[in-house]
Amino acid sequence: MDKSRARERIDHLKKVINRERYLYHVIDEQSMSDAALDSLKKELFDLEQQFPDLVTPDSPTQRVAGKPLKEFAKVRHEQRMTSFNDAFSEEDMRAWLERLENYLQETESKRQGTGKGTSLFHVSGSMGPFYCELKIDGLAIELEYENGIFVRGSTRGDGMVGEDVTQNLRTVEAIPLQLLGLREIEANLRKHKLSSSHYKLEPKRLVVRGEVFLTKKEFARINKELEKKGAKTYANPRNVAAGSIRQLDPAVTANRRLDSFQYDIVTDIGQTYHEEEHLLLAAFGFKTNPHNRPAKDLKEVFAFRDYWEEPARREKLDYEIDGTVVLANDNAAFEKAGIIGKAPRAGIAYKFSPREATTIVEEIRVQVGRTGVLTPVAVMRPVNVGGVTITHATLHNADEIARLGLKIGDTVVVQRAGDVIPQITKVLVELRTGREKRFHMPEKCPVDGSRVVRDGAAFRCSSPDCGARHRESLYHFVSRGAFNIEGLGPKIIDRFLDEGLIADAADIFLLEKGDIAALPRFGEKSAENIVAEVRQKKKSSLPRFLYALGILQVGEETALALSRNIRVPAAGNGVKIGSILKTYQDLSLEDLQAVPDIGPKVAQSIYDWFHAARNVEFMERLEKAGVEVEVPSSILHPPSSKFSGKTFVLTGSLESMSRDAAKEKIRALGGDPSESVSKKTDYVIVGAEPGSKYEKAKKLGVKIINEKEFLKMLK
């Protein structure tokens, strides 16, 4: 994306995110899911990283939350309350760490006036360099204590100024109104082998921060009561917690039975590491999350996050979490890293895989199913949904496109939950640029050019055989003699067609693991195996490639003859598909008939195929999908051996190799495998249970050899 397009996209993203943040933080409403909003925020963050000069003070990345409500007194925080930028993958986390390390090293080198400094992002002793916390879906709060007594509590607000919600926070049983006494604090510290002499355990003023949330059980109870009254229920626990803390009547808040964890000490009482702060908070009598822990490297960070992403483990928690928070454990490094925009450099929210995300529909393609029904399919910019990368989503029919109001180029919300096939649930029209294009169902079938007719909600090819022919062409493309994609049999091809994952063979090479794993009864392992096999078979020999195209009357031997006698300009170790297309388009019928064993009908078939517009587009799509074609030297320069110029016919099954493998060996040694026996045949290789070719060879007096003799010839 160039800078002009990036500026335009950033402006649109800022408007949508700012509106959503206002609804979410001030009005306690929302028009899209948290996951979809997170996806937009991540896109904005990435664009601003790519074009830092486009960052403006009004960007959502530069502030924390909405304005304080007018009904509450304002509280100015001693230190800014920040929130975290998001990461969704291991790559995101590595990029965050690299940025952090580079910043700390550059800062230190400038301070010392030397070259590149050593990293400050380290800790010593038993404390790990990272500290990992469960990211609870609640409301951030700040608590102030004077001489051990709770005197004030506030919300984050805009980061600098929050709302005084002291009376409401007093109703939360998990928040102590008075800290423990000195002896109890010291006893608690000894349990963790911490020396009380290192800390100021009776500060006149202590400021701590944490999270207020609603347990799953309480959320269910509140909604059940609302249902009985016929009132509207809440969408998620976070909304209830936020709304409860902002109640003007503390009695309403008390009835909600909120809970709270504390995770940060603002006041300097001698703490060096963030992990210490959790131990000190517990010692003072605050409730802390027992699942939080240090990590010695990113590998342990990943393991912590992956452990808690497991639905079975999250189900056992009393509260909702949407990811983990990862911080530099070394407080000195954390402070030196400072703040960028709205977030600390040395901390990040490592989110779980979203069930919803936003992406852009780059194309709408039409695939023809087994029965000839045309199905529109959205080809999307790759997006991670539910832990897998998705690139396709079926749009079912023209009515569904009209219902969504979808155009090519639109930003959309994609949803996937459990085993549900990815689907587009919403179009974000606010992000339109005016360059989006309306989609129309084709008037002619993209497979055979026949007229398309409407049949209720469906569009169908008027040719009754179209769907079957299309299906057979795909079976042929992946077959042994062609691309030989193992594990991609007819049933799976049929399934991919029905679900709209593929429109033609070129789409096979564009499939991502997530596209397949999202289908019911397809596990991640089977999806991974299919994608790995497809990637491995992207490279094909020229004879196999020509045979795979499914040109009428062009079998394996004709494809080999074309490869040997029609030279395609080489590019390195292979040939480009575009060069193959141009070479064959430049051939006349006479040129084609000059190839041995190609008569007028076969020549016409080849000529027509390479001049059909839909086939030209298909070749271009294959090249775009990364398919590569090699020309083995044995084809262009057959070796001089006893096989040279000899014709071989195989009949029956061989024990040591498949018949396809035997044919490849014959070709590699300069021989010509053939499917029929004639007087010109030099050898008939006979395996177990030979067919009629064996009898015909005996009648014609053709030399017959068994498998053992054939193997001896190969040596």
Stockholm file with secondary structure:
# STOCKHOLM 1.0

chainA/1-715         MDKSRARERIDHLKKVINRERYLYHVIDEQSMSDAALDSLKKELFDLEQQFPDLVTPDSPTQRVAGKPLKEFAKVRHEQRMTSFNDAFSEEDMRAWLERLENYLQETESKRQGTGKGTSLFHVSGSMGPFYCELKIDGLAIELEYENGIFVRGSTRGDGMVGEDVTQNLRTVEAIPLQLLGLREIEANLRKHKLSSSHYKLEPKRLVVRGEVFLTKKEFARINKELEKKGAKTYANPRNVAAGSIRQLDPAVTANRRLDSFQYDIVTDIGQTYHEEEHLLLAAFGFKTNPHNRPAKDLKEVFAFRDYWEEPARREKLDYEIDGTVVLANDNAAFEKAGIIGKAPRAGIAYKFSPREATTIVEEIRVQVGRTGVLTPVAVMRPVNVGGVTITHATLHNADEIARLGLKIGDTVVVQRAGDVIPQITKVLVELRTGREKRFHMPEKCPVDGSRVVRDGAAFRCSSPDCGARHRESLYHFVSRGAFNIEGLGPKIIDRFLDEGLIADAADIFLLEKGDIAALPRFGEKSAENIVAEVRQKKKSSLPRFLYALGILQVGEETALALSRNIRVPAAGNGVKIGSILKTYQDLSLEDLQAVPDIGPKVAQSIYDWFHAARNVEFMERLEKAGVEVEVPSSILHPPSSKFSGKTFVLTGSLESMSRDAAKEKIRALGGDPSESVSKKTDYVIVGAEPGSKYEKAKKLGVKIINEKEFLKMLK
#=GR chainA/1-715 SS CCHHHHHHHHHHHHHHHHHHHHIIIIISCCSSCHHHHHHHHHHHHHHHHHSGGGCCTTSGGGCCSCCCCTTSCEEECSSCCCCCCEECSHHHHHHHHHHHHHHHHHHHHHHHTSSSCCCCCCCCTTCCSEEEEEEESSEEEEEEEETTEEEEEEECTTSSEEEBCHHHHTTCTTSCSBCCCHHHHHHHHHHTTCCGGGSCSSCSEEEEEEEEECCHHHHHHHHHHHHHHTCCCCSCHHHHHHHHHTCSSHHHHHHTCCEEEEEEECSCSSCCBHHHHHHHHHHHTCCCCTTCEEESSHHHHHHHHHHHHSHHHHHHSSSCEEEEEEEESBHHHHHHHCEETTEETTEEEEECCCSEEEEEEEEEEEEECTTSEEEEEEEEEEEEETTEEEEEEECCSHHHHHHHTCCBTCEEEEECCTTCCCEEEEECGGGCCSCCBCCCCCSBCTTTCCBEEEETTEEEESSTTHHHHHHHHHHHHTSTTTTCCTTCCHHHHHHHHHTTSCSSHHHHTTCCHHHHHTSTTCCHHHHHHHHHHHHHTTEEEHHHHHHHTTCTTCCHHHHHHHHHHSCCCCBTTEECHHHHHHHHHTCCHHHHHTSTTCCHHHHHHHHHHHHCHHHHHHHHHHHHTTCEEECCHHHHSCCCSTTTTCEEEEESBCSSSCHHHHHHHHHHTTCEEESSCCTTCCEEEECBSCCHHHHHHHHHTCEEEEHHHHHHHHC
#=GC SS_cons         CCHHHHHHHHHHHHHHHHHHHHIIIIISCCSSCHHHHHHHHHHHHHHHHHSGGGCCTTSGGGCCSCCCCTTSCEEECSSCCCCCCEECSHHHHHHHHHHHHHHHHHHHHHHHTSSSCCCCCCCCTTCCSEEEEEEESSEEEEEEEETTEEEEEEECTTSSEEEBCHHHHTTCTTSCSBCCCHHHHHHHHHHTTCCGGGSCSSCSEEEEEEEEECCHHHHHHHHHHHHHHTCCCCSCHHHHHHHHHTCSSHHHHHHTCCEEEEEEECSCSSCCBHHHHHHHHHHHTCCCCTTCEEESSHHHHHHHHHHHHSHHHHHHSSSCEEEEEEEESBHHHHHHHCEETTEETTEEEEECCCSEEEEEEEEEEEEECTTSEEEEEEEEEEEEETTEEEEEEECCSHHHHHHHTCCBTCEEEEECCTTCCCEEEEECGGGCCSCCBCCCCCSBCTTTCCBEEEETTEEEESSTTHHHHHHHHHHHHTSTTTTCCTTCCHHHHHHHHHTTSCSSHHHHTTCCHHHHHTSTTCCHHHHHHHHHHHHHTTEEEHHHHHHHTTCTTCCHHHHHHHHHHSCCCCBTTEECHHHHHHHHHTCCHHHHHTSTTCCHHHHHHHHHHHHCHHHHHHHHHHHHTTCEEECCHHHHSCCCSTTTTCEEEEESBCSSSCHHHHHHHHHHTTCEEESSCCTTCCEEEECBSCCHHHHHHHHHTCEEEEHHHHHHHHC
//
